[in-house]
Amino acid sequence: MRCSPAEGEQIIKRAIRDISHRSIHVLRIDQPINDFYELLVERKDLHKANVLFVTNIEEFLKAKVEDVADSSLSEKLKNITRPLAHLSLLQPKLKEQFSIC
């Protein structure tokens, strides 16, 4: 979901309070990243999270998708911001590696 940083912190605090029986992790992105999937794979501490909040992803994945091998797919994704396109492309890979719904 998209919200202000203050609203995001309130949502995270409320979730931690309301579903304290779940493993909740917060991934705070504070530097540029090229590959969100690789970041998740490298962070083994996040693999068992039931709920994962990611903050600031829009700040570090702003570039448009231009490096997609399939040119027709690249054309479809060129007007979408990188976070959305990146996550859309990674959905099958994320589902395979992590138990997400």
Backbone as JSON Lines, residues from 0, in Angstrom:
{"i":0,"aa":"M","n":[0.84,-1.16,0.0],"ca":[0.0,0.0,0.0],"c":[0.88,1.22,0.0]}
{"i":1,"aa":"R","n":[0.38,2.27,-0.52],"ca":[1.14,3.52,-0.57],"c":[0.57,4.45,0.5]}
{"i":2,"aa":"C","n":[1.46,5.0,1.33],"ca":[1.03,5.91,2.38],"c":[2.22,6.76,2.78]}
{"i":3,"aa":"S","n":[1.97,7.74,3.63],"ca":[3.06,8.58,4.12],"c":[3.92,7.76,5.08]}
{"i":4,"aa":"P","n":[5.16,8.16,5.29],"ca":[6.01,7.44,6.24],"c":[5.38,7.35,7.64]}
{"i":5,"aa":"A","n":[4.77,8.43,8.1],"ca":[4.14,8.42,9.43],"c":[2.97,7.43,9.48]}
{"i":6,"aa":"E","n":[2.14,7.43,8.43],"ca":[1.03,6.48,8.37],"c":[1.54,5.05,8.32]}
{"i":7,"aa":"G","n":[2.61,4.84,7.56],"ca":[3.2,3.51,7.46],"c":[3.67,3.0,8.8]}
{"i":8,"aa":"E","n":[4.32,3.85,9.56],"ca":[4.8,3.45,10.89],"c":[3.63,3.1,11.8]}
{"i":9,"aa":"Q","n":[2.54,3.85,11.71],"ca":[1.35,3.55,12.52],"c":[0.75,2.2,12.12]}
{"i":10,"aa":"I","n":[0.7,1.93,10.83],"ca":[0.17,0.65,10.35],"c":[1.04,-0.5,10.84]}
{"i":11,"aa":"I","n":[2.35,-0.33,10.76],"ca":[3.28,-1.37,11.22],"c":[3.1,-1.62,12.71]}
{"i":12,"aa":"K","n":[3.05,-0.56,13.51],"ca":[2.86,-0.7,14.96],"c":[1.54,-1.41,15.28]}
{"i":13,"aa":"R","n":[0.48,-1.03,14.57],"ca":[-0.83,-1.63,14.81],"c":[-0.82,-3.11,14.43]}
{"i":14,"aa":"A","n":[-0.17,-3.45,13.32],"ca":[-0.09,-4.85,12.9],"c":[0.69,-5.67,13.91]}
{"i":15,"aa":"I","n":[1.81,-5.13,14.39],"ca":[2.61,-5.85,15.38],"c":[1.79,-6.09,16.64]}
{"i":16,"aa":"R","n":[1.01,-5.12,17.03],"ca":[0.15,-5.26,18.22],"c":[-1.0,-6.25,17.96]}
{"i":17,"aa":"D","n":[-1.65,-6.13,16.82],"ca":[-2.84,-6.93,16.54],"c":[-2.55,-8.39,16.19]}
{"i":18,"aa":"I","n":[-1.42,-8.65,15.56],"ca":[-1.1,-10.03,15.18],"c":[0.26,-10.44,15.75]}
{"i":19,"aa":"S","n":[0.4,-10.23,17.03],"ca":[1.68,-10.49,17.7],"c":[2.07,-11.97,17.67]}
{"i":20,"aa":"H","n":[1.12,-12.85,17.39],"ca":[1.41,-14.28,17.31],"c":[2.07,-14.67,15.98]}
{"i":21,"aa":"R","n":[2.2,-13.74,15.08],"ca":[2.84,-13.98,13.78],"c":[4.25,-13.41,13.77]}
{"i":22,"aa":"S","n":[5.07,-13.96,12.89],"ca":[6.43,-13.44,12.71],"c":[6.37,-12.26,11.74]}
{"i":23,"aa":"I","n":[6.56,-11.07,12.27],"ca":[6.45,-9.84,11.48],"c":[7.82,-9.2,11.37]}
{"i":24,"aa":"H","n":[8.22,-8.89,10.15],"ca":[9.51,-8.24,9.91],"c":[9.28,-6.97,9.1]}
{"i":25,"aa":"V","n":[10.18,-6.02,9.3],"ca":[10.14,-4.77,8.55],"c":[11.46,-4.64,7.81]}
{"i":26,"aa":"L","n":[11.38,-4.51,6.5],"ca":[12.56,-4.3,5.67],"c":[12.57,-2.83,5.28]}
{"i":27,"aa":"R","n":[13.51,-2.1,5.85],"ca":[13.62,-0.67,5.58],"c":[14.71,-0.46,4.53]}
{"i":28,"aa":"I","n":[14.3,-0.08,3.35],"ca":[15.25,0.12,2.25],"c":[15.77,1.55,2.34]}
{"i":29,"aa":"D","n":[17.08,1.67,2.53],"ca":[17.66,2.99,2.7],"c":[18.82,3.26,1.75]}
{"i":30,"aa":"Q","n":[18.92,2.42,0.73],"ca":[19.95,2.63,-0.29],"c":[19.44,2.07,-1.61]}
{"i":31,"aa":"P","n":[19.97,2.54,-2.72],"ca":[19.5,2.07,-4.03],"c":[19.67,0.56,-4.19]}
{"i":32,"aa":"I","n":[18.67,-0.07,-4.78],"ca":[18.74,-1.51,-5.09],"c":[18.31,-1.71,-6.53]}
{"i":33,"aa":"N","n":[18.91,-2.68,-7.18],"ca":[18.54,-3.0,-8.55],"c":[17.61,-4.19,-8.61]}
{"i":34,"aa":"D","n":[17.75,-5.11,-7.66],"ca":[17.02,-6.36,-7.73],"c":[16.43,-6.71,-6.37]}
{"i":35,"aa":"F","n":[15.13,-6.48,-6.24],"ca":[14.43,-6.74,-4.99],"c":[14.49,-8.23,-4.63]}
{"i":36,"aa":"Y","n":[14.37,-9.09,-5.61],"ca":[14.42,-10.54,-5.36],"c":[15.76,-10.93,-4.73]}
{"i":37,"aa":"E","n":[16.84,-10.46,-5.3],"ca":[18.17,-10.79,-4.75],"c":[18.31,-10.28,-3.32]}
{"i":38,"aa":"L","n":[17.76,-9.12,-3.05],"ca":[17.8,-8.58,-1.7],"c":[17.08,-9.52,-0.74]}
{"i":39,"aa":"L","n":[15.91,-10.02,-1.13],"ca":[15.17,-10.95,-0.27],"c":[15.92,-12.27,-0.08]}
{"i":40,"aa":"V","n":[16.49,-12.79,-1.14],"ca":[17.22,-14.06,-1.05],"c":[18.41,-13.92,-0.1]}
{"i":41,"aa":"E","n":[19.11,-12.8,-0.18],"ca":[20.29,-12.58,0.67],"c":[19.93,-12.39,2.14]}
{"i":42,"aa":"R","n":[18.76,-11.86,2.41],"ca":[18.35,-11.59,3.8],"c":[17.64,-12.81,4.38]}
{"i":43,"aa":"K","n":[18.41,-13.78,4.82],"ca":[17.87,-15.04,5.35],"c":[16.94,-14.81,6.54]}
{"i":44,"aa":"D","n":[17.17,-13.74,7.3],"ca":[16.33,-13.46,8.46],"c":[14.88,-13.18,8.08]}
{"i":45,"aa":"L","n":[14.62,-12.84,6.82],"ca":[13.27,-12.53,6.37],"c":[12.51,-13.74,5.85]}
{"i":46,"aa":"H","n":[13.2,-14.84,5.64],"ca":[12.59,-16.0,4.98],"c":[11.45,-16.63,5.76]}
{"i":47,"aa":"K","n":[11.45,-16.52,7.07],"ca":[10.39,-17.15,7.86],"c":[9.32,-16.16,8.3]}
{"i":48,"aa":"A","n":[9.36,-14.98,7.76],"ca":[8.37,-13.96,8.13],"c":[6.99,-14.37,7.62]}
{"i":49,"aa":"N","n":[5.99,-14.22,8.49],"ca":[4.6,-14.4,8.07],"c":[4.08,-13.12,7.41]}
{"i":50,"aa":"V","n":[4.57,-11.99,7.9],"ca":[4.18,-10.69,7.37],"c":[5.46,-9.88,7.17]}
{"i":51,"aa":"L","n":[5.61,-9.32,5.98],"ca":[6.78,-8.51,5.69],"c":[6.34,-7.13,5.21]}
{"i":52,"aa":"F","n":[6.74,-6.12,5.95],"ca":[6.51,-4.74,5.53],"c":[7.8,-4.25,4.88]}
{"i":53,"aa":"V","n":[7.66,-3.56,3.75],"ca":[8.82,-2.99,3.06],"c":[8.6,-1.48,2.99]}
{"i":54,"aa":"T","n":[9.54,-0.74,3.54],"ca":[9.42,0.72,3.52],"c":[10.39,1.32,2.52]}
{"i":55,"aa":"N","n":[9.99,2.41,1.92],"ca":[10.81,3.21,0.99],"c":[11.14,2.52,-0.33]}
{"i":56,"aa":"I","n":[10.44,1.48,-0.71],"ca":[10.78,0.79,-1.97],"c":[10.63,1.72,-3.16]}
{"i":57,"aa":"E","n":[9.66,2.62,-3.11],"ca":[9.44,3.52,-4.25],"c":[10.6,4.49,-4.45]}
{"i":58,"aa":"E","n":[11.33,4.79,-3.41],"ca":[12.46,5.7,-3.51],"c":[13.63,5.1,-4.27]}
{"i":59,"aa":"F","n":[13.79,3.8,-4.2],"ca":[14.99,3.18,-4.74],"c":[14.75,2.3,-5.95]}
{"i":60,"aa":"L","n":[13.51,2.23,-6.41],"ca":[13.21,1.5,-7.64],"c":[12.43,2.39,-8.59]}
{"i":61,"aa":"K","n":[12.83,3.63,-8.73],"ca":[12.07,4.58,-9.54],"c":[12.3,4.47,-11.03]}
{"i":62,"aa":"A","n":[13.42,3.95,-11.44],"ca":[13.73,3.9,-12.87],"c":[12.72,3.03,-13.62]}
{"i":63,"aa":"K","n":[12.49,3.36,-14.87],"ca":[11.58,2.55,-15.7],"c":[12.24,1.22,-16.06]}
{"i":64,"aa":"V","n":[11.41,0.25,-16.38],"ca":[11.94,-1.06,-16.79],"c":[12.36,-0.97,-18.24]}
{"i":65,"aa":"E","n":[13.64,-1.12,-18.48],"ca":[14.16,-1.04,-19.85],"c":[15.03,-2.25,-20.18]}
{"i":66,"aa":"D","n":[15.32,-3.06,-19.19],"ca":[16.26,-4.16,-19.4],"c":[15.58,-5.52,-19.5]}
{"i":67,"aa":"V","n":[14.32,-5.55,-19.92],"ca":[13.59,-6.8,-20.09],"c":[13.96,-7.4,-21.44]}
{"i":68,"aa":"A","n":[14.27,-8.68,-21.45],"ca":[14.71,-9.34,-22.69],"c":[13.6,-9.35,-23.75]}
{"i":69,"aa":"D","n":[12.37,-9.56,-23.34],"ca":[11.23,-9.62,-24.26],"c":[10.82,-8.18,-24.61]}
{"i":70,"aa":"S","n":[11.09,-7.76,-25.84],"ca":[10.84,-6.37,-26.23],"c":[9.35,-6.0,-26.17]}
{"i":71,"aa":"S","n":[8.45,-6.93,-26.49],"ca":[7.02,-6.6,-26.43],"c":[6.59,-6.41,-24.98]}
{"i":72,"aa":"L","n":[7.13,-7.21,-24.09],"ca":[6.83,-7.05,-22.67],"c":[7.44,-5.75,-22.15]}
{"i":73,"aa":"S","n":[8.63,-5.47,-22.58],"ca":[9.3,-4.23,-22.18],"c":[8.48,-3.01,-22.6]}
{"i":74,"aa":"E","n":[7.91,-3.07,-23.79],"ca":[7.08,-1.98,-24.29],"c":[5.84,-1.79,-23.42]}
{"i":75,"aa":"K","n":[5.22,-2.9,-23.0],"ca":[4.04,-2.82,-22.14],"c":[4.37,-2.24,-20.78]}
{"i":76,"aa":"L","n":[5.56,-2.53,-20.29],"ca":[5.94,-2.12,-18.94],"c":[6.61,-0.75,-18.87]}
{"i":77,"aa":"K","n":[6.9,-0.15,-20.02],"ca":[7.72,1.07,-20.0],"c":[7.04,2.26,-19.32]}
{"i":78,"aa":"N","n":[5.73,2.27,-19.26],"ca":[5.03,3.39,-18.62],"c":[4.63,3.1,-17.18]}
{"i":79,"aa":"I","n":[5.08,1.99,-16.67],"ca":[4.8,1.62,-15.29],"c":[6.05,1.9,-14.47]}
{"i":80,"aa":"T","n":[5.87,2.41,-13.28],"ca":[7.04,2.66,-12.43],"c":[7.75,1.36,-12.12]}
{"i":81,"aa":"R","n":[9.04,1.44,-11.92],"ca":[9.85,0.25,-11.71],"c":[9.37,-0.63,-10.55]}
{"i":82,"aa":"P","n":[8.95,-0.08,-9.41],"ca":[8.52,-0.99,-8.33],"c":[7.41,-1.94,-8.77]}
{"i":83,"aa":"L","n":[6.4,-1.4,-9.42],"ca":[5.28,-2.23,-9.85],"c":[5.7,-3.21,-10.94]}
{"i":84,"aa":"A","n":[6.43,-2.75,-11.93],"ca":[6.88,-3.63,-13.0],"c":[7.82,-4.7,-12.46]}
{"i":85,"aa":"H","n":[8.73,-4.29,-11.61],"ca":[9.71,-5.21,-11.04],"c":[9.01,-6.33,-10.26]}
{"i":86,"aa":"L","n":[8.06,-5.95,-9.4],"ca":[7.36,-6.95,-8.6],"c":[6.45,-7.82,-9.47]}
{"i":87,"aa":"S","n":[5.87,-7.25,-10.51],"ca":[5.03,-8.05,-11.43],"c":[5.86,-9.11,-12.13]}
{"i":88,"aa":"L","n":[7.05,-8.71,-12.59],"ca":[7.93,-9.67,-13.26],"c":[8.44,-10.74,-12.3]}
{"i":89,"aa":"L","n":[8.6,-10.38,-11.05],"ca":[9.16,-11.31,-10.07],"c":[8.13,-12.2,-9.39]}
{"i":90,"aa":"Q","n":[6.86,-11.94,-9.58],"ca":[5.84,-12.68,-8.85],"c":[6.0,-14.19,-8.93]}
{"i":91,"aa":"P","n":[6.18,-14.8,-10.1],"ca":[6.35,-16.26,-10.15],"c":[7.59,-16.73,-9.37]}
{"i":92,"aa":"K","n":[8.66,-15.99,-9.5],"ca":[9.91,-16.33,-8.82],"c":[9.75,-16.21,-7.3]}
{"i":93,"aa":"L","n":[9.07,-15.16,-6.85],"ca":[8.83,-14.97,-5.43],"c":[7.95,-16.08,-4.86]}
{"i":94,"aa":"K","n":[6.91,-16.45,-5.6],"ca":[6.02,-17.52,-5.14],"c":[6.75,-18.85,-5.03]}
{"i":95,"aa":"E","n":[7.68,-19.09,-5.94],"ca":[8.44,-20.33,-5.93],"c":[9.38,-20.4,-4.73]}
{"i":96,"aa":"Q","n":[10.04,-19.3,-4.43],"ca":[11.04,-19.26,-3.36],"c":[10.43,-19.09,-1.97]}
{"i":97,"aa":"F","n":[9.38,-18.27,-1.87],"ca":[8.79,-17.93,-0.58],"c":[7.31,-18.31,-0.59]}
{"i":98,"aa":"S","n":[6.8,-18.71,0.56],"ca":[5.38,-19.08,0.62],"c":[4.56,-17.8,0.79]}
{"i":99,"aa":"I","n":[4.17,-17.22,-0.34],"ca":[3.35,-16.01,-0.31],"c":[2.02,-16.31,-0.96]}
{"i":100,"aa":"C","n":[1.03,-15.48,-0.64],"ca":[-0.28,-15.68,-1.26],"c":[-0.52,-14.66,-2.33]}
